[in-house]
Each structure stands twice: as structure tokens, then as C-alpha cells.
Amino acid sequence: MTGVKMLWHTTAMAADYDELLGPLQRLFGAAVMHENVSEAVGVGRRGGMVWLGDNSIEIGAPVGEQSPVRNFVEKWGGGMHSIALQVDDAKATAERLACLQLTPQVWVEDSIFFSKPKESAGLLLEWSDRHTDDDPRWGYAPQPLPEAPVAPALQYAFVTAVVANPAAVAERLAGLFETQVLRAKEDAAPNEIGAIVSLGDCLLLLFPMPDEGMSQDLWGTDITRNRFHAHGLRVENLADAVSNLASCGIQPVAQIAGMTYLGPDAVSIPTFLVEELLPEDPRHTHKVEEP
């Protein structure tokens, strides 16, 4: 099998690691899986993996002036960087993707590679058949939390990207993933979901690129190119979550596509909060196969 089985993790970057990790822990209940610092040439990162709801996020911050993480943070302001996709066989997947004009940009190791973003609508994709020894999906218990979170996440509902022509991007990505386009709206407004693509165990939501000058008002940040942008977390009671966050001085930026949106000024990663999974979510119709 060379298609996507599930979302392995999302990846987010920021100028300061603790400022990225802290809100994820304190607000939503992220549990640290591992953490390390590497000053190696081409890496230059303090990073780690956290477990949030029922999926994981790789988080990182730059170490050293030549860090590629620093380039991303300084050029694009940090935030959501890429997504990592779980497959059965990374090498066989790379061979299949080559037939679809998607080629590896770099192999991290035999089990992990990044493909060229210019060949996937400008979105950076990581592909892996690796099983890590601290992931709860492989039977490992999450680390205890240092304190009870303000608005605990029950599930990692989705990840979002902002792109030009969401319907066309969705078709391209679904072909690469060997999944399905679950929703598409050709004339979607910037504050509407333009398309939804299955990630096997959750969803990728594609929002249309706003007109010049609209992005700051809508998203709380300037978005001028296709990019991964935010994630969605399911909470038990949305009203309680919003109230608890407000008691900490964190107010929603807006209601976007009928969902509560916390922008980058409120939380470290732009975040949607939902009380129910979207109707297209595969967890409604079948139990996700254990890896």
C-alpha cells in the first residue's frame, strides 16, 4: 500500500520553543512525547513532538544563525509549517509519486522523505513509514500533564491550508494521497471551506486565498502564498471552552465557516475549536485501523 493511511503529525515552528509549547500544554492539554536540541548544519533546531487529542504535533524553534527553521520563522512568521503522512512503505510511495510528477526533495532517512512543495500546490509534505517508540497509537502511554488544561482537546479534528483554487488543489492532493475529495465548492468565499480532502483518519480543509489586504482581517496574519495555516481541535463543550479561555484573556477572533477561530495573537498556532467532528470525518463511519 502506497497511499496515505493517516496523519502522522503536523509540524509548527516559532521563534521561541517555550512560547510555542506553553499554550499547547496549558490551554489544550498537549503532552510532551520527546524533545531535543540539534546544532548540526542544516538542522539548527530545538524541537520535539507533543500529543494532542488523538494525534501529534512536531514543534520547533531555531538554534543558530544558519538554522533553516529561522528562515521559515523570519520570512513567514512561523506557524503551521507542513504535515507528515503515514504510509506502509516510504520507498514504494516515492516511486508511485514519481509517476504523478511529485519527487522527493530530501530523504531524512530511509523511512522519511519530504517532497517538493512546488509539485504539490506549494504545500510541504512529509512522507514516512516510521513507527516511533513514544506514540500512543503504538501503545505508549502519554506523559502526565503538569496541570489541568483550560480547554482540553479530545480529538485532533483537522488541519487547514489557505490556497488559490481549493477545488483544483484538492483533486491534486487526493490523487497524491490516494484518498478522496470529500467536499468542494467552486465559488467559496475566503471565509468558507473551499474543499475537504481525506487524510485517512482526519481531514485537510482548504480555504480560498483572500484578496490582497483581506488576510489580516480574516486570519489575523498576512497570507500571500499557498500554505498550511491552522488546525482544528474538538472539545467536549464549546461554550465552556470559550468561557474558560476568556477567563485567561483569550478571545476568539471570529466565527469562520461556522467554527470558533483563535488567531495567532491569541494562541501559538491558529486554532479552530469545534464541539463535533465535521460530517465528512472518517471517524464517523468507521473505526480507524490501528497501525
N, C-alpha and C positions, 0 to 999 in steps of 0.2 A: 504494500500500500504506500503510495507516494503523496497522497492528498493530506490535507490538514486534519488532524484528529481533534485538536483542541488548542486553545490559547495557553501557551506555556507561561508567559508573563508579558506584561507591558514594561516599558523602560522609561523612566523620567530622570531628568537632570536639573541641577540647580547650582548656583554659585556656592552655596553652603549646605553641606550634608545634613547637619543637625536641624537646620531650618526646614529641610525637606522631610526628614524623618519625623520630627517632633509632632507636627499637626496630624500626620497619618496615624501615629500612635495615640495621641491624646484625644483627638476628635473621633476617629473611626475604628480604633482598635487594631491597628496593624501590629503584627508580632514579628520581631526580627528573626530571620532564618539564619543569615550569616552576614558578616561584614569584614572587609579587608581594605588595605591601602597598598597601592602599587605605584611606584615612581618610575617604572620601566618606560623606556622610549616607546611612544605610540600608544601608551595606556594612560599614565598620569591621572589616576583616579582614586578617590576614596569612595567605595561603593559597597553595596550589599543587596540582599534580597529580603523582602518582607512579605508576610502572608496577610491578606486582607479579604475577609469574607470567605470565598472559596477559590481564590486564585492568588497569584503572586505579582509583585511589582519589583523590578530591579531599579534601585535608586543610586545616583552617583553625583559626585561633585569633583571639580578639577583639582589636581595636585601637580604643581609645577607649571612654568610658563608655557611649555610646549604641549600641554595636555590637549588632545582632541576634544575632550569634554568642554574645556574652556572655550574653544572655538564655537561650539554649539551654543553655550550659555551666552557668550558675548554677542554673537551675531543674531540669535533668535530669541534671546531672553529666557532660555531654559524651558522647562515644562515637559510635556509628553514628547518623547524622542522617537520611539519605534515600538513595534510589537514583535514578540517571539512566538513562533508557531511550532507546535509539536507534530512530528511525523514519525513514521515507523523506521524509515531508512533515509538518512540525510543525503548520502551519495546518490542513491537511486532517484531521490526527489530532485536533486540538482540536474541529473540527466534529463528527467522529464521536463523540468522548467526550461532547459536549454532549447527544447523543441518549441517552446512558447515564447522564445526571444526574451527570456529572463535568465541572466547569467550571474554567477557568484562574483561579488566584489572582493570579498576576503573570506578565507577559511580561518576561523579561530582555532579550531582543532578538527579532527576527523569527523566529529559528530555535530559541528556547529558551523554555519556559514551565514554571511549577510549577502543579500542580492543587491544588484544595482538599483537604487531608487528611481533613476530616470526611466527605467523599464517597467516600473510599477506605479505609474502616475505620480512620481515624486515622493512616494511613501517608503520609508526604510523598513525592510522586513528581515527578520532573523529566522532561520530555519534550523531545527535541531531534533535529533533522536535521543538526546541525552536524558538520563534519569538522575536527578540529584538526590543526595542522601539526607536532605533535611526538608523535603517537600511532603506536606501532609497527604497529598494524593498518592504517595508511595508508602504510606503507612507510618509516617513520622509525626509525633505529636507537636503542635505549635508550642513555642516558648510562652511561658506565662507573661501576661501584660503587667507593666509596672503600676498601672492604676486603671480603674474602670473608665472606658471611653465615654465621651459626651454623647455621641450618636453612633453606636456600634453598627458596623456593616455586617449584614447577614450573608450577602452574596455580591460577587463582582458581576454586575448586570451587563455591562457593555463597555466598549472603548469607542471613542469618536474621532473622526477626522473631518477637516474642512477642505473641500476640493472643488475645483471647477468641473462642472458636468458630472454630478454624482452618479447618474444612471449609467453613463459610459464607464466610469471608474469601477462601479460595482460589477459590471459584466467582466471587465478585465480581471479584477481580483478574484471573483468567484471561479473563473477559469483557472487561475493560478492555484487557488486553494483546493480545487475540486470540491467546492461546496455549492451553495445556491444563493441567488439574489432573492431575498425574501420580501422586499418591498422596493418599489421605485416610483418616483413622481417626477416627471419631466419638468414641470413648471414650479417646483418647490421654491418658496421664498427662503431667504437666508436664515430665518428663524424656524424653519420647518425641516424635518428629516427628508433628505432627498433620496436616500436609498439605504437599505439594510442588507448586509452580507452575513451569512452564517460563518462562524468560526468553529463550528463543531459542537462546542459546549457553551458558547455565549454568542454575542453579536458585535459586529462592527457597524456603527451608524455613520453615514456620510451626510454632512451638511453642505449646502451650496456656499461657494466663496462669496462673501459680501462685496458689494460695490465699494470702490475706493472711498475711504472715510467713514464707512459704516461699522467696520470691525470693532473698533474701540467701544462704541456704544453697545454693540450686541454682546461681545465676548469679553470685554474688559482688557483686551490686548490687540495689538495690530497683527493681523494675519494677511500676508501678501503672497503666499505660495501654498501649494498643497502641503498639508502636514497633519500628523496626529495631534490631537489637541486636548481632549479631556477623557474622563472615564465616568461611568455610572455605578453607583452603589445602592443596593437595596437595603432599606432599613425596615424595622418592624412596624413603626408608626411614624409616618412622615410629619404629622403635626407636632408630635413630641420631639422629633429630631430637630425640626426647625426652631422650636421653642428653646430647647436645650442649647443649641448653637447660638441663638440670640442672647441667651444669658451670659455667653462668653464673648459677646460683642461681635459675633459673626452673623451678618445679614445676607440673605440671598440677593444676588444681583438682579435676577429676573426669573420669570416663568418662560421657558423656551420649549417649544413643542410639547406643552402641557407638563413639563417636568421642572422641578426646582433646580436652579443653576447657581452654584457658588463659583465666582470668578477668581482669577489669580490674586486679586487683592485680598480675598477672604481666606483662601486656603492655598497650600503649596502647589497642588495640582488642580486645575479647573475640574469641578466635580458636579455631576448631576446626582440628585437624590430621588429615588423612587420607592414607592411602597410595594409595588407589584412589578414583576418582570414584564417586559413588553410582550404583546401577544405572539410575536414571531419567535420568541426564545425557545430553543430546543428543549430546555428543561421542563417545559410544559407538557411535552408529548412523549418523552422517553427518558429513562434514566441514562445519564452519560456513562458510557462504558469506561470502566476503570482501566488505567494504563497497565 
